[in-house]
Amino acid sequence: MKSDLLNILSDGNYHSGESLGAVLGIGRSAVWKRIHALEDRGIEVFAVSGKGYRLASPVELLCKDKILMSMRHEAREIISGIEIHQQTTSTNQLLLNNIGVGASSGYVCLAESQSAGRGRRGRDWYSPYARNLYCSINWKFTDIPETFPGLGLAIGVGMASAMRRLGLPDTRLKWPNDVIWRDAKLAGILIEMSGESCGPCNVVVGIGLNINMPKSAGASISQPWVDLKTALGKEVSRNEICAIVLEHLVDVLQHFEESGLAPFIEEWRRLDVLYNKPVTIEISGRKLQGTAQGIDDNGAVMIAHDHEVKHYMTGDITLREDHGSGCRHR
């Protein structure tokens, strides 16, 4: 019912409570309650006496048909299904729960909002309603490449390519899972696996992409962030963005399954926002300082400290505070 109301209001015009009630088959008081339910989800609605209700800014709901029609035929054929939820706990968790039940390889889960969206290492992911892209895709690997831990880096290269296609040629990457634009986080990547570490397995790739964040988001996020609307300086279609992101995801997953991380290494190094900068890496509560030296051929980050270069496959890495800038994890 709330999504039906939102669809009516999405034309940007004023609608009286009486006309909304007639279309929805409810009374004016019920319309008023549903308007407030939209506002509780972060969707601002103007109410003007004598005119009715109007959205403060346009809202585009995700639509399976629009997404598929915006995709190239080759990529569309690989998508085995798309499900869209008005609200869920986490798109990644939904797919992980449904592997073997209906989530086949190439199956996509989208949500307008997440109540328990997750970033890397279990961190919360801020997920306002109908503002951003919360997207997960299931992929079945029959043979796991030796460089499998570097899958997130390959996905990052694909996301940077998608952002260039949208008009952001200066998108950069931060090890291991952040997409950066001008020192602010634009998107994050979460890779989760179900199955054996050797042999066939299902991998869920989750993408959280900021598209049109509410101004109030600053109170909920502790790090520098940016959205596509701000970066591009214009409104952008969430359905078209989703189609472009999915095209690049399936392309990366296909190539990674065939060739592993190798085809993506040089591009990732070119986009490395931390290269040769002073950083702090935290591993199991222990903090080490050094200078970032890029990634090795397996995707491990290389840090120069204590007169040698050490390689790390896990850890939280940030620019040192004395550098004057930072790209901290959510």
C-alpha positions as CSV (number, residue, x, y, z in Angstrom):
1,M,0.0,0.0,0.0
2,K,2.8,2.4,0.8
3,S,4.6,1.7,-2.5
4,D,1.3,2.2,-4.3
5,L,1.0,5.6,-2.6
6,L,4.6,6.4,-3.5
7,N,4.0,5.5,-7.2
8,I,1.1,7.9,-7.4
9,L,3.0,10.7,-5.8
10,S,6.1,10.1,-7.9
11,D,4.7,12.2,-10.7
12,G,5.7,15.3,-8.7
13,N,2.2,16.8,-8.7
14,Y,-0.1,17.6,-5.8
15,H,-2.8,15.0,-5.0
16,S,-5.6,15.7,-2.6
17,G,-6.2,13.3,0.3
18,E,-9.7,12.6,-1.2
19,S,-8.3,11.6,-4.6
20,L,-5.6,9.5,-3.1
21,G,-8.1,7.7,-0.9
22,A,-10.4,7.1,-3.9
23,V,-7.6,5.5,-5.9
24,L,-6.3,3.4,-3.0
25,G,-9.7,2.5,-1.6
26,I,-9.1,4.0,1.8
27,G,-10.3,7.0,3.9
28,R,-8.5,10.3,4.2
29,S,-7.3,9.6,7.7
30,A,-5.7,6.3,6.4
31,V,-4.1,8.3,3.7
32,W,-2.6,10.7,6.3
33,K,-1.2,7.7,8.3
34,R,0.4,6.3,5.2
35,I,1.9,9.7,4.3
36,H,3.5,9.7,7.8
37,A,4.7,6.1,7.2
38,L,6.6,7.4,4.1
39,E,8.1,10.2,6.1
40,D,9.3,7.6,8.7
41,R,11.2,6.0,5.9
42,G,13.0,9.2,5.1
43,I,10.8,10.3,2.2
44,E,9.8,14.0,2.6
45,V,6.3,14.9,1.6
46,F,4.9,18.5,1.3
47,A,1.3,19.0,2.6
48,V,-0.4,22.2,1.4
49,S,-3.9,23.1,2.4
50,G,-6.2,23.3,-0.6
51,K,-3.7,21.4,-2.8
52,G,-2.9,18.1,-1.1
53,Y,0.3,16.1,-0.9
54,R,3.5,16.2,-3.1
55,L,6.9,14.6,-2.8
56,A,9.7,17.1,-1.9
57,S,11.9,15.4,-4.4
58,P,11.4,12.7,-7.1
59,V,11.5,9.1,-6.1
60,E,12.0,6.3,-8.6
61,L,11.1,2.8,-7.4
62,L,13.0,-0.2,-8.7
63,C,11.3,-2.1,-11.5
64,K,12.4,-5.5,-12.8
65,D,11.1,-4.9,-16.3
66,K,12.8,-1.5,-16.6
67,I,16.1,-3.0,-15.3
68,L,16.1,-5.9,-17.7
69,M,15.1,-3.8,-20.7
70,S,18.0,-1.4,-20.0
71,M,20.5,-4.2,-20.0
72,R,22.4,-5.6,-23.1
73,H,21.0,-8.8,-24.4
74,E,24.2,-10.8,-23.5
75,A,24.1,-9.8,-19.9
76,R,20.3,-10.1,-19.6
77,E,20.6,-13.7,-20.7
78,I,22.9,-14.5,-17.7
79,I,20.5,-13.1,-15.1
80,S,18.5,-16.1,-14.0
81,G,16.0,-14.0,-12.0
82,I,15.4,-10.7,-10.1
83,E,13.4,-10.2,-6.9
84,I,12.7,-6.8,-5.5
85,H,11.8,-6.2,-1.8
86,Q,10.3,-3.1,-0.3
87,Q,12.2,-3.8,2.8
88,T,14.4,-6.6,4.0
89,T,17.1,-7.3,6.5
90,S,19.9,-7.7,4.0
91,T,19.9,-8.6,0.3
92,N,23.1,-10.7,0.9
93,Q,21.5,-12.6,3.7
94,L,18.3,-13.3,1.7
95,L,20.4,-14.9,-1.1
96,L,22.5,-16.8,1.4
97,N,19.3,-18.2,3.0
98,N,17.8,-19.2,-0.4
99,I,20.8,-20.9,-2.0
100,G,19.6,-24.3,-3.0
101,V,16.0,-23.2,-2.6
102,G,15.6,-20.9,-5.6
103,A,18.6,-18.6,-5.8
104,S,20.3,-20.1,-8.9
105,S,23.6,-18.7,-10.4
106,G,23.0,-15.3,-11.7
107,Y,20.0,-14.6,-9.4
108,V,19.7,-11.0,-8.2
109,C,18.1,-9.7,-5.0
110,L,17.3,-6.0,-4.7
111,A,15.7,-3.9,-1.9
112,E,14.3,-0.4,-1.5
113,S,15.5,-0.5,2.1
114,Q,17.4,-2.7,4.5
115,S,16.9,-2.9,8.2
116,A,20.1,-4.8,8.8
117,G,22.3,-3.9,5.8
118,R,25.9,-5.1,6.3
119,G,29.2,-3.7,5.3
120,R,32.5,-5.5,5.6
121,R,33.3,-7.3,8.9
122,G,29.7,-7.0,10.0
123,R,29.4,-3.2,10.1
124,D,26.1,-1.6,9.6
125,W,25.2,-0.2,6.2
126,Y,23.0,2.9,6.1
127,S,20.0,2.0,3.9
128,P,17.4,4.8,3.4
129,Y,14.3,3.9,1.5
130,A,14.3,4.2,-2.3
131,R,17.4,6.4,-2.3
132,N,20.3,4.1,-3.2
133,L,21.1,0.7,-4.7
134,Y,21.2,-2.3,-2.4
135,C,22.0,-5.2,-4.8
136,S,23.2,-8.8,-4.4
137,I,23.9,-11.4,-7.0
138,N,24.4,-15.1,-6.4
139,W,27.1,-16.8,-8.5
140,K,28.0,-20.5,-8.6
141,F,31.7,-21.3,-9.1
142,T,32.4,-24.9,-10.2
143,D,36.1,-24.5,-9.8
144,I,37.5,-21.8,-7.4
145,P,40.5,-19.8,-8.8
146,E,43.6,-19.8,-6.7
147,T,43.3,-16.0,-6.4
148,F,39.7,-16.3,-5.1
149,P,40.3,-14.1,-2.1
150,G,40.9,-11.3,-4.6
151,L,37.3,-11.5,-6.0
152,G,36.3,-8.3,-4.2
153,L,39.2,-6.4,-5.9
154,A,38.0,-7.6,-9.3
155,I,34.4,-6.5,-8.5
156,G,35.9,-3.1,-7.5
157,V,37.4,-2.8,-11.0
158,G,34.0,-3.6,-12.5
159,M,32.3,-1.0,-10.3
160,A,34.9,1.6,-11.3
161,S,34.2,0.8,-15.0
162,A,30.5,1.1,-14.4
163,M,31.0,4.5,-12.7
164,R,33.1,5.7,-15.7
165,R,30.2,4.7,-18.0
166,L,27.9,6.8,-15.9
167,G,30.2,9.8,-16.2
168,L,32.7,9.6,-13.3
169,P,36.1,9.0,-14.9
170,D,38.0,9.8,-11.7
171,T,36.5,7.0,-9.6
172,R,39.2,5.3,-7.5
173,L,39.5,2.2,-5.3
174,K,40.5,1.6,-1.7
175,W,41.6,-1.8,-0.5
176,P,39.8,-4.0,-0.1
177,N,36.2,-3.1,-0.9
178,D,35.6,0.7,-1.2
179,V,34.8,2.7,-4.3
180,I,36.0,6.3,-3.8
181,W,35.3,9.6,-5.5
182,R,37.3,12.6,-4.5
183,D,38.3,11.1,-1.1
184,A,34.7,10.2,-0.2
185,K,33.1,6.8,-0.3
186,L,30.6,6.2,-3.1
187,A,30.1,2.4,-2.8
188,G,31.0,-0.6,-0.9
189,I,31.4,-4.3,-1.8
190,L,30.6,-7.3,0.4
191,I,31.6,-10.9,-0.7
192,E,30.1,-13.9,1.2
193,M,30.5,-17.6,0.3
194,S,28.4,-20.6,0.9
195,G,30.0,-24.0,0.4
196,E,33.4,-25.6,0.6
197,S,36.6,-23.6,0.3
198,C,37.7,-26.0,-2.4
199,G,35.3,-27.4,-5.0
200,P,31.9,-26.0,-6.1
201,C,30.6,-23.1,-4.1
202,N,28.1,-20.2,-4.2
203,V,29.3,-16.7,-3.8
204,V,27.0,-13.8,-3.0
205,V,28.3,-10.4,-4.2
206,G,26.7,-7.4,-2.4
207,I,26.8,-3.9,-3.7
208,G,25.8,-0.8,-1.7
209,L,25.9,2.3,-4.0
210,N,25.0,5.8,-2.9
211,I,22.7,7.4,-5.5
212,N,20.6,10.1,-3.8
213,M,21.3,10.2,-0.1
214,P,19.1,12.3,2.2
215,K,20.8,15.3,3.8
216,S,20.2,13.8,7.2
217,A,22.5,10.9,6.3
218,G,25.5,12.9,7.7
219,A,24.2,12.1,11.2
220,S,24.3,8.4,10.6
221,I,27.6,7.9,8.8
222,S,30.9,8.7,10.5
223,Q,33.1,8.9,7.3
224,P,33.3,11.1,4.3
225,W,30.7,10.0,1.7
226,V,29.3,11.1,-1.6
227,D,26.4,10.1,-3.8
228,L,26.0,9.9,-7.6
229,K,23.6,12.8,-7.8
230,T,26.1,15.1,-6.1
231,A,29.1,13.7,-8.1
232,L,27.3,14.0,-11.5
233,G,25.4,17.2,-10.7
234,K,22.1,15.8,-11.9
235,E,19.3,13.3,-11.2
236,V,20.0,9.8,-12.3
237,S,17.7,6.8,-12.9
238,R,18.1,4.1,-10.3
239,N,16.8,1.5,-12.7
240,E,19.3,2.4,-15.4
241,I,22.1,2.5,-12.8
242,C,21.1,-1.0,-11.6
243,A,21.2,-2.3,-15.1
244,I,24.7,-0.9,-15.8
245,V,26.0,-2.2,-12.4
246,L,24.6,-5.7,-13.1
247,E,26.1,-5.8,-16.6
248,H,29.5,-5.1,-15.2
249,L,29.1,-7.6,-12.3
250,V,28.2,-10.5,-14.6
251,D,31.1,-9.6,-16.9
252,V,33.6,-9.5,-14.0
253,L,32.3,-12.8,-12.5
254,Q,32.5,-14.6,-15.9
255,H,36.1,-13.4,-16.5
256,F,37.2,-14.1,-12.9
257,E,35.8,-17.6,-13.1
258,E,37.9,-18.2,-16.3
259,S,41.1,-16.4,-15.4
260,G,41.1,-15.4,-11.7
261,L,42.4,-12.0,-10.5
262,A,45.2,-11.6,-13.1
263,P,43.2,-9.7,-15.7
264,F,42.2,-7.1,-13.1
265,I,45.5,-6.5,-11.3
266,E,47.0,-3.7,-13.3
267,E,43.7,-1.7,-13.5
268,W,43.2,-2.0,-9.8
269,R,46.8,-0.7,-9.2
270,R,46.1,2.2,-11.5
271,L,43.0,3.1,-9.4
272,D,44.6,2.6,-6.0
273,V,43.8,5.7,-3.9
274,L,46.2,4.7,-1.1
275,Y,49.3,4.0,-3.1
276,N,52.5,5.4,-1.5
277,K,50.5,7.2,1.3
278,P,51.0,6.8,5.0
279,V,48.4,4.4,6.4
280,T,47.5,2.5,9.5
281,I,46.4,-1.1,9.3
282,E,44.5,-2.8,12.1
283,I,44.6,-6.6,12.5
284,S,43.0,-8.3,15.4
285,G,43.1,-5.1,17.5
286,R,46.8,-4.5,16.7
287,K,47.6,-1.3,14.8
288,L,50.6,-1.0,12.5
289,Q,51.8,2.1,10.7
290,G,53.5,2.2,7.3
291,T,53.3,3.3,3.7
292,A,50.9,1.6,1.3
293,Q,52.7,-0.1,-1.6
294,G,49.7,-1.4,-3.6
295,I,48.7,-5.0,-4.0
296,D,50.5,-8.2,-4.9
297,D,49.4,-10.7,-7.5
298,N,47.1,-12.5,-5.0
299,G,45.3,-9.3,-4.0
300,A,47.1,-8.8,-0.6
301,V,47.8,-5.2,0.4
302,M,51.5,-4.4,0.8
303,I,52.6,-2.1,3.6
304,A,56.2,-0.9,4.0
305,H,57.1,-0.7,7.7
306,D,60.0,-1.8,10.0
307,H,62.3,-1.5,7.0
308,E,60.5,-4.2,5.0
309,V,57.4,-4.7,2.9
310,K,54.8,-7.0,4.4
311,H,51.7,-8.5,2.8
312,Y,48.3,-8.6,4.4
313,M,45.2,-10.4,3.2
314,T,42.9,-9.1,5.9
315,G,42.7,-6.0,8.1
316,D,41.2,-2.5,8.2
317,I,43.3,0.2,6.5
318,T,43.0,3.9,6.8
319,L,45.0,7.0,5.9
320,R,47.0,8.1,8.9
321,E,45.4,11.1,10.7
322,D,48.5,13.2,10.2
323,H,48.0,12.9,6.5
324,G,45.1,15.4,6.8
325,S,42.5,13.2,4.9
326,G,40.7,9.9,5.5
327,C,38.6,7.3,3.9
328,R,37.4,5.3,6.9
329,H,35.3,2.2,6.7
330,R,31.6,2.4,7.6
